[in-house]
Amino acid sequence: MPDPLQQIQSLKKRMQQSIIGQEGVIDRLLIGLLANGNLLVEGLPGLAKTRAIKAMAKNLEADFSRIQFTPDLLPSDVTGTEVYHQSGGTGTFRFEKGPIFANIVLADEINRAPAKVQAALLEAMEERQVTVSGTTHKMDPLFMVMATQNPVEQEGTYPLPEAQMDRFLMHILITYPPVEDEVKVIDLVRREERSALSDAMQPDKTAKTATESAAPVPQAALFDARAEIANIHVSDAIARYMADLVYATRTPELYSEDLARWIEIGASPRASIALDKCGRTHAWLAGRDYVDPTDIQAIAADVFRHRLTLTFEADGDGVSPDKVVDEIVRNVALT
């Protein structure tokens, strides 16, 4: 039987068959899954945000739910609500679970719904439970929220509050693929269209193909992987390095004049926890049983970019959060 790392690598290969030119995004999705965190995925339209998340859910033994966030959505549309059932002359209220009760929840275009709907996710994301009418309902052991948002078309949207942004383990950016990969994307979609037409014309072939397809990666492999990641060694020097990186966001004046001009509010302790979780997961995926500085530096931008509040001066100068993170990494030494 394959070990957990082999099974996760198999999941990665299957995702790569559906997603072209987004190697880093696939790695970050797997890190979020293994680190038991929630992810915020941001990118322009058509860059396979939803496709990448669905590709992971399809190849994993898990229930998948997609919630399309719109301005008229209600909190009960997400969490579920008490419904009155009448039978035999008597009636009772029963809780009907909403789409949040799945293993992997895609919150599509999360910034298109008002704050009260966004807040409906908070308890589930942090405590892994939902409370409705005074009753608490636990989520499954495997549960994560993957939210997407579009950086353009900000008219009619509701920016995520800082409290909710901080609950995302990582903020993943998806950029345009290289032109060579775009050619492969065209070919992939063309082949998928041909396959869909062929299946529609030959219904028997559809059933056969579904039977012959590889079985999804079981949840047990995921939990076994998490157990191994929990035992990845983190030295005292690496732990201090992570803490120093977070401390630099809070006292930027001690590190450089540029950082002092750019950072208004630094990262919370959740950033330190996220660096530790993601760093250990990055090391495990690389086949190592210890964390080194390259693991922390590889995921630093994804952990920090949504946790830093930049000054008006930084915004005016066009300084991005990623540039600020690069400056922090450059100035903080491993002691």
C-alpha angles and dihedrals in degrees: 000000000000116000119242094264092053091050093050090048088052089053089051093052092051091051090050089058090063099033121055127190096009102095093142092050092053090050091051093049090053091047090053091048094049094042091053094237140131121251135212111205118195130184145124120282116286098023094119098255094142093035092056093051093046091048090057094046092047093056095045126077094246144111112256127204129183122201117191105210114218134165092257096051116122128213090244089057086065105035101029129241145238111273124195114235121190123198134155094002094305131091136206137180116244128188112242109201119233128219091275087079098084134098095247117026121192110204097195116205091352093182092065093074124074123257096264090061093044088051090056086073096052100083093043093048095049108027099024091233141092125219118205124171091350095306121113119219118196123223123229118272088253106059133140137156120221111190126189130201137178117234092210131053093052093164110109095014132118115225114229113255117244092247092060095040089057091057091065111093092213140006108219122199121205117202134186114289121241115269092252090058091046089061088053090050090055090051092047094052091046091053091047090053091051091048092049092050091048092050091048091053094045109041092176090059090057093060092046093050092050091051094048095046118108116272115253119259107269122241089237089068090054093051091046089052091051090052090054092046090053088062097050108126118247114188123218089248092055092046090052090046091056092048091048091053091054092043089054090062090056098044102030093155089071092060110037142342091239093056090049090054094044107043121070100166125016133216126289126236087269086075091060091049091048092050089053095047096043093041092054091046092049090052092048092051088052089055097251129128094210137054121241130185093265090064092055094044092049094060100029096100093049091051097044108034095083095037099059123085108206126207125251087250091059091048091048092051091049093244110164125210088246091058089051091051091050089053091049092051090047093053102040113080128204106247 
